[in-house]
């Protein structure tokens, strides 16, 4: 039970932090395009992560056999998922961007069963359905939802790739959370650097980037959303099955909707409260289903 409570705390906090991310993206994405924005976000995050590595004396060493898995998880999550997520948010809206959380837990259940041999129980299926319907109540408000085919496709890709990354990270649980987050962000930063640097040198509007809402959003995305959010999410994954952990992504649209009301004047309707109730019921139902440690899952996946 202690593991469930700790995992719930870390994952809920991460999901809440990412709820604010969509507001920050909308405030900066029309000045800084998706790829350069993600690159600058990671550059900012690396400053904080290096500091954390030094202060916490986190190990720098990664075993040679684990590098392929680490690179795969970074390319899947930190590159593909975040770039497509911010692209989809740019093409739709901050509220619509949170639709990705409706699909992410379902894909985590699928990948968890496939790669970690987690049990696909009726309770877990029901919990995902309840939470997903709850998110639909929030994000498909007819007064706010905007339809864009390319944006929707981008958000779907973001959901699939983030779910896969979260499951792959289970195999790297022997390493420090800060270490894994640092190297994942570093890999993504290096991959995006050529285009990011080219855009900064040839197309950047420095006057527009000097606006407090823009550079403030970049700082939030780097220090809070990336550094704190990724560390909390990776830490929470150590305590729960991937299929259960994915449900805590549903805190993202709750916080995103609240901040949209608070900062952008978006209305909070009956849809929000109905959605919140269903999401809470789904998370509680998932937690009541029990949990198996990550170590046990990984051992089973290797035939131990």
C-alpha positions in Angstrom: 0.0 0.0 0.0 2.9 2.4 0.8 4.2 1.9 -2.8 0.8 2.7 -4.2 0.5 5.9 -2.2 4.0 7.0 -3.2 3.5 6.1 -6.8 0.1 7.9 -6.8 1.7 11.1 -5.3 4.6 11.2 -7.8 2.4 10.4 -10.9 -0.4 12.8 -9.8 2.1 15.6 -9.4 3.7 14.9 -12.7 0.3 14.9 -14.5 -0.7 18.1 -12.8 2.5 19.8 -13.8 1.9 18.8 -17.4 -1.6 20.3 -17.2 0.1 23.7 -17.1 2.4 22.7 -20.0 -0.4 23.1 -22.6 -1.0 26.7 -21.5 2.8 27.4 -21.8 2.9 25.8 -25.2 0.0 27.9 -26.5 1.6 31.1 -25.2 4.9 30.4 -27.1 4.2 28.0 -30.0 3.2 30.8 -32.4 6.6 32.5 -31.8 8.8 29.4 -31.6 7.8 26.4 -33.8 7.4 22.9 -32.3 10.9 21.5 -32.9 12.9 24.6 -31.9 10.6 25.0 -28.8 11.3 21.4 -27.7 15.0 21.8 -28.4 15.1 25.0 -26.3 13.0 23.4 -23.6 15.5 20.5 -23.3 18.5 22.9 -23.4 17.0 24.7 -20.4 16.2 21.4 -18.6 19.8 20.1 -19.1 21.0 23.0 -16.9 18.8 21.9 -14.1 19.5 18.2 -14.6 23.2 18.6 -14.5 22.9 20.5 -11.3 20.7 17.7 -9.8 23.2 15.1 -11.0 26.0 16.8 -9.1 24.0 17.7 -6.0 22.5 14.2 -5.6 25.7 12.4 -6.7 23.7 10.4 -9.2 25.7 7.9 -11.1 26.8 8.8 -14.6 27.5 5.3 -15.8 25.0 3.4 -18.0 25.9 -0.3 -18.8 26.7 -0.8 -22.5 23.9 -3.3 -22.9 21.3 -0.8 -21.8 22.2 2.0 -24.2 20.0 0.7 -27.0 17.0 0.6 -24.7 17.8 4.1 -23.3 18.1 5.6 -26.8 14.9 3.9 -28.0 13.0 5.3 -25.0 14.4 8.8 -25.6 13.6 8.8 -29.3 10.2 7.4 -28.6 9.2 9.7 -25.7 11.3 12.8 -25.5 11.6 13.2 -29.3 8.6 11.7 -31.1 6.0 12.1 -28.4 6.8 15.7 -27.3 7.3 17.1 -30.8 4.0 15.6 -32.1 2.3 16.7 -28.9 3.3 20.3 -29.3 2.5 20.2 -33.0 -0.9 18.9 -32.3 -1.5 21.5 -29.6 -0.4 24.2 -32.0 -2.9 23.0 -34.6 -5.8 22.7 -32.2 -5.9 24.3 -28.8 -4.6 23.9 -25.3 -7.7 22.0 -24.2 -7.7 19.8 -27.3 -4.1 19.0 -26.7 -5.0 17.2 -23.5 -7.0 14.7 -25.6 -3.8 12.7 -25.8 -4.3 11.6 -22.2 -7.5 9.8 -23.2 -5.5 7.4 -25.4 -2.2 7.1 -23.4 -3.5 4.9 -20.6 -5.2 2.5 -23.0 -2.0 2.1 -25.0 0.0 1.6 -21.7 -2.3 -1.2 -20.8 -1.6 -2.8 -24.3 2.2 -2.3 -24.1 2.2 -3.4 -20.4 0.5 -6.7 -21.3 2.7 -7.2 -24.4 6.2 -6.3 -23.0 5.8 -6.8 -19.2 3.2 -9.5 -19.2 0.9 -7.5 -16.9 -2.5 -9.0 -16.4 -5.4 -7.5 -18.4 -8.2 -7.7 -15.9 -11.8 -6.6 -16.2 -11.2 -4.0 -13.4 -8.3 -2.4 -15.3 -10.3 -2.3 -18.6 -13.2 -0.7 -16.7 -11.0 1.8 -15.0 -9.5 2.9 -18.4 -13.0 3.2 -19.9 -14.3 5.3 -16.9 -11.3 7.6 -17.0 -11.4 8.0 -20.8 -15.1 8.8 -20.8 -14.3 11.3 -18.1 -11.7 13.0 -20.2 -14.1 13.1 -23.2 -16.6 15.0 -21.0 -13.9 17.6 -20.3 -12.1 18.0 -23.6 -15.0 17.5 -26.1 -17.1 20.5 -24.7 -18.8 21.7 -27.9 -18.1 25.3 -27.0 -14.3 24.8 -26.8 -13.3 21.8 -28.9 -11.7 22.5 -32.2 -11.4 19.9 -34.9 -8.2 19.6 -37.0 -7.4 16.3 -38.7 -3.6 16.8 -38.7 -3.6 18.0 -35.1 -5.6 15.0 -34.0 -3.2 12.6 -35.8 -0.2 14.3 -34.2 -1.8 13.9 -30.7 -2.6 10.3 -31.4 1.0 9.6 -32.3 2.0 11.4 -29.1 -0.2 9.2 -27.1 1.1 5.9 -28.6 4.8 6.9 -28.3 4.5 8.2 -24.8 2.8 5.0 -23.7 5.6 2.9 -25.3 8.3 5.0 -23.6 6.7 4.6 -20.2 6.7 0.9 -20.5 10.3 0.7 -21.9 11.5 2.7 -18.8 10.4 -0.2 -16.6 13.4 -2.1 -18.0 15.8 0.7 -16.8 14.4 0.8 -13.2 17.8 -0.1 -11.7 19.2 3.3 -12.6 18.6 6.6 -10.8 15.5 8.5 -12.0 17.6 11.6 -12.4 20.3 9.7 -14.4 17.7 8.3 -16.8 16.0 11.6 -17.2 19.3 13.4 -17.8 20.4 11.0 -20.5 17.0 10.9 -22.2 16.8 14.7 -22.4 20.5 14.9 -23.6 19.8 12.4 -26.4 16.7 14.3 -27.5 18.6 17.6 -27.3 21.4 16.4 -29.5 19.0 14.8 -32.0 17.0 18.1 -32.4 20.0 20.4 -32.2 20.7 20.7 -36.0 17.3 22.0 -36.9 16.9 23.9 -33.6 20.2 25.8 -34.1 19.5 26.4 -37.8 16.1 28.0 -37.0 17.6 30.1 -34.2 20.2 31.4 -36.5 18.0 32.0 -39.6 14.4 32.5 -38.7 14.0 33.4 -35.0 12.2 36.6 -34.2 14.2 37.7 -31.1 12.0 40.7 -30.4 8.9 38.5 -30.1 10.9 35.9 -28.1 11.8 38.6 -25.6 8.1 38.8 -24.5 7.7 37.6 -20.9 5.0 35.2 -21.8 7.3 33.5 -24.3 10.6 33.2 -22.4 8.6 32.5 -19.2 6.9 29.6 -21.0 10.2 28.2 -22.2 11.5 28.3 -18.6 8.4 26.6 -17.4 8.7 23.9 -20.1 12.3 23.3 -19.3 12.6 23.6 -15.5 9.2 22.5 -14.4 7.5 20.5 -17.1 10.6 18.6 -18.3 13.0 18.4 -15.3 10.5 18.1 -12.5 7.7 16.4 -14.5 9.9 13.7 -16.1 11.7 12.9 -12.8 8.4 12.6 -11.0 6.8 10.5 -13.7 9.8 8.2 -14.0 9.9 7.9 -10.2 6.2 7.0 -10.0 6.6 4.3 -12.6 8.9 2.4 -10.2 6.0 1.8 -7.9 3.2 0.8 -10.2 2.2 -1.4 -13.1 2.4 0.6 -16.4 -1.4 0.0 -17.0 -2.2 1.6 -13.6 0.4 4.4 -13.9 -1.1 5.6 -17.2 -4.4 6.6 -15.5 -2.6 9.4 -13.6 -2.2 11.1 -17.0 -5.8 12.1 -16.5 -4.8 14.7 -14.0 -3.3 16.6 -16.9 -6.7 17.7 -18.5 -8.1 18.5 -15.1 -5.3 21.0 -14.3 -5.2 22.2 -17.8 -8.9 23.0 -17.8 -8.6 24.7 -14.4 -5.6 26.9 -15.5 -7.4 27.6 -18.8 -10.3 29.0 -16.7 -8.0 30.9 -14.3 -5.5 32.3 -16.9 -7.4 32.4 -20.2 -10.9 32.9 -19.0 -12.2 29.6 -20.4 -15.4 28.5 -18.8 -15.6 25.5 -16.4 -18.9 23.8 -17.1 -20.8 20.8 -15.9 -18.8 18.7 -18.3 -15.7 19.4 -16.2 -17.3 18.2 -13.0 -18.8 15.1 -14.6 -15.4 14.3 -16.1 -13.6 14.8 -12.9 -15.9 12.4 -11.1 -15.5 9.7 -13.7 -11.7 10.1 -13.7 -11.5 9.9 -10.0 -13.6 6.7 -10.0 -11.4 5.2 -12.7 -8.2 5.9 -10.7 -9.7 4.5 -7.5 -10.9 1.4 -9.3 -7.4 0.8 -10.8 -5.7 1.2 -7.4 -8.1 -1.3 -5.8 -7.0 -3.8 -8.3 -3.7 -4.3 -6.7 -0.1 -3.9 -8.0 2.9 -5.9 -8.8 6.4 -4.5 -8.5 8.3 -3.5 -11.6 11.1 -5.9 -10.6 8.7 -8.8 -10.7 7.4 -7.8 -14.1 10.8 -7.4 -15.6 11.9 -10.7 -14.2 8.9 -12.4 -15.8 9.5 -10.7 -19.1 12.9 -12.2 -19.2 11.6 -15.6 -18.3 13.0 -15.5 -14.8 
